[in-house]
Amino acid sequence: MALVNVAALQFTTSALFGSRSVTSNFQVLQTRTSFSSKPLVMRARQNARTESAKIRNRRMQKKYNGTPKKPRLSVFCSDKQLYAMLVDDQNKKCLFYGSTLQKSIRQDPHCTTAEAATRVGEELIKACSDLNISEISSYDRNGFASGERIQAFEIAISEYGFLSR
């Protein structure tokens, strides 16, 4: 930046304080006309709600591991469908998989997704009785709120004793 000296600027005071002219020397800073600037990036201090739910879910998965006799029940709920899995984390196997998209569960084309979610819960109970599973290690909703489909699924499996209601 360059300094520009402006010589002898004239200032006059108002009549209230008396009129006299004052001469003074000022140094004016000359600003750059062309400069490059970085775009402004704003970052949130905390994570968004969905990201926080995912982080919480990952932390829970580290804490609760499923075994063959006591698997982890994981439920994923998309915009329209519900997916449920019994997971054996020790052997890295899926013991049961059911979704509202399966034709065996959606026998009737006029079945709503909430009714199909109830049927997924009933199929899960049948699979647990076949595999001699009497309890689960943890119930993992993957950070999803308890909506209509998840509630219908939870009611079906709580009758078997998986969830304490």
ABEGO torsion letter per residue (X at the ends): XBBBBBBGBBBBBBAAAEBBBBBBBBBBBBBBABBBBBBBBBBBABBBAAAAAAAAAAAAAAABBBBAABBBBBBBBBAABBBBBBBBAAAGBBABBBBAABAAABABAABBAAAAAAAAAAAAAAAAAAAGBABBABBBAGGBBBBAAAAAAAAAAAAAGABBX
